[in-house]
Amino acid sequence: MKTKTLIIIPAYNEKDNIERVVDNIIENYPEYDYLVVNDGSKDGTGKICREKGYNHITMPLNVGLTDGVAAGMMFAYNHGYDYAVQFDGDGQHDPAYLKDMIEAMEDCDICIGSRFATEKKPFTARMLGSRLISLVIKLTTGKRIKDPTSGMRMFNRRIIKIMATTVDYGPEPDTVAHLIRSGAKVKEVQVKMHERIAGESYLNPIRSMKYMIHMFFSIIVIQWCRKKHKLQEKDGK
């Protein structure tokens, strides 16, 4: 049975990348729908979306990744999509891997496009935070996630509903850890990610350090205070 899949593309100041990302989907992967969530960009990203006629919504101001993705999830839920995938607007993610991820979704709730599903994670300073997050997820859930910081994550309809209707369910490792404790099944599919060609990443060294500290605290402390969702039985609703 054919499934409906929505690619959610949060975009903040991605005018140098957004055309390449969206045109690639339109021209080479028309079997998937897409939605650009223009997060109050100030650089002309919204203007490009309007002039090119892209499927998009524009937030009135910069609300951040969590609320931007939530808006996309609400759209996916309201329009009856079976799967929704978080997809970076900087060109790092490759839609060629979506087919493999959809196949993996047959028996899981969340599929992560992982750089390290079958390849070894390098011992570098850049990967230290990823290794530590993997460790705390393993300690708190019993599940090993090899690439917890990958932003390429696919969700089925029941997870879409949770993320669309629950406040502050960000598309981050702490939410994945919480959903695992609620009974969600997670798989990883090997992917390769491209380097950013243009623009600047939001995560500079200082912000990366703050991000890691926040993730550790959230996974170890905050997530235990959240209400668990009953995900043991698949109802698809």
ABEGO torsion letter per residue (X at the ends): XBBBBBBBBBBBGAAAAAAAAAAAAAAABAABBBBBBBBGBAAGAAAAAAAAGBBBBBBABBAEAAAAAAAAAAAAAAAGBABBBBBBAAGABBAAAAAAAAAAAAABABBBBBAAAABBBBBBAAAAAAAAAAAAAAAAAGBBBABAABABBBBBAAAAAAAAABBGBBBBAAAAAAAAAAGBBBBBBBBBBBBBABEBBABBAAAAAAAAAAAAAAAAAAAAABBBBBAABBAGX
